[in-house]
């Protein structure tokens, strides 16, 4: 597994097991943006924590099919966005 870190500053809104996604962390970046990190094998943050970009939030786990990795999504106003545009 590898460290998973916050992509931008934000507050931890959710940090627990979630359905079939293993451990999941949701960060609120204010201004309507959220990031979601799923299929984590371990979480090292708690709800209410304020994170800086690059702050560790957990360790990767296994994605469907058994490969190591994790799920990452950016949402704005409830709509998923293409993260490539934000991570360059």
C-alpha positions as CSV (number, residue, x, y, z in Angstrom):
1,X,0.0,0.0,0.0
2,X,1.0,3.6,-0.4
3,X,0.3,6.9,1.4
4,X,-2.8,8.8,0.2
5,X,-2.7,12.5,0.8
6,X,-5.1,15.5,0.5
7,X,-5.0,17.1,-3.0
8,X,-6.0,20.5,-1.6
9,X,-6.7,22.2,1.8
10,X,-10.0,21.0,3.3
11,X,-11.9,19.7,6.3
12,X,-12.6,16.0,6.8
13,X,-16.4,15.5,6.5
14,X,-16.4,11.7,6.5
15,X,-13.8,9.2,7.5
16,X,-15.1,5.6,8.0
17,X,-16.0,2.4,6.2
18,X,-18.6,3.0,3.4
19,X,-20.6,0.2,1.8
20,X,-18.4,-1.8,-0.6
21,X,-15.7,1.0,-0.9
22,X,-13.7,0.0,2.2
23,X,-12.6,3.0,4.1
24,X,-13.6,6.3,2.6
25,X,-12.6,9.9,3.3
26,X,-14.5,13.0,2.0
27,X,-12.9,16.4,2.2
28,X,-14.9,19.7,2.0
29,X,-12.8,22.3,0.2
30,X,-15.5,25.1,0.8
31,X,-16.7,26.9,-2.3
32,X,-18.8,23.8,-3.3
33,X,-15.8,21.5,-4.0
34,X,-15.4,18.1,-2.4
35,X,-12.8,15.3,-3.0
36,X,-13.6,11.6,-2.3
37,X,-11.0,9.0,-1.6
38,X,-12.3,5.4,-1.5
39,X,-11.1,1.8,-1.3
40,X,-8.6,2.9,1.4
41,X,-7.0,0.2,3.5
42,X,-6.4,2.6,6.4
43,X,-7.6,6.0,7.5
44,X,-5.5,8.3,9.8
45,X,-7.8,11.3,10.0
46,X,-11.0,12.1,11.8
47,X,-14.1,14.1,11.0
48,X,-13.4,17.8,11.6
49,X,-9.7,17.6,11.0
50,X,-8.3,20.5,8.9
51,X,-5.8,19.3,6.3
52,X,-3.2,21.1,4.2
53,X,-2.4,19.9,0.7
54,X,-0.2,16.8,0.9
55,X,-1.4,15.9,4.4
56,X,-1.7,12.1,4.8
57,X,-5.2,10.9,5.1
58,X,-4.6,7.2,4.9
59,X,-3.1,4.3,3.0
60,X,-4.3,2.8,-0.3
61,X,-6.2,-0.5,-0.3
62,X,-7.5,-2.7,-3.1
63,X,-9.8,-1.6,-5.9
64,X,-12.4,-4.0,-7.4
65,X,-10.6,-6.9,-9.1
66,X,-8.1,-7.0,-6.3
67,X,-5.4,-4.7,-7.7
68,X,-3.8,-2.3,-5.2
69,X,-4.9,1.3,-5.5
70,X,-7.7,3.7,-4.4
71,X,-10.6,5.7,-5.8
72,X,-10.4,9.5,-6.3
73,X,-13.2,11.8,-7.3
74,X,-13.7,15.6,-7.4
75,X,-17.2,16.9,-7.0
76,X,-18.6,20.4,-7.4
77,X,-22.2,21.0,-6.3
78,X,-22.9,17.3,-6.3
79,X,-21.6,16.7,-9.9
80,X,-18.5,14.6,-10.5
81,X,-15.7,16.5,-12.4
82,X,-12.8,15.2,-14.5
83,X,-9.8,15.4,-12.0
84,X,-7.3,15.7,-14.9
85,X,-8.2,19.3,-15.3
86,X,-7.5,20.1,-11.7
87,X,-4.4,18.0,-11.0
88,X,-2.1,19.4,-13.7
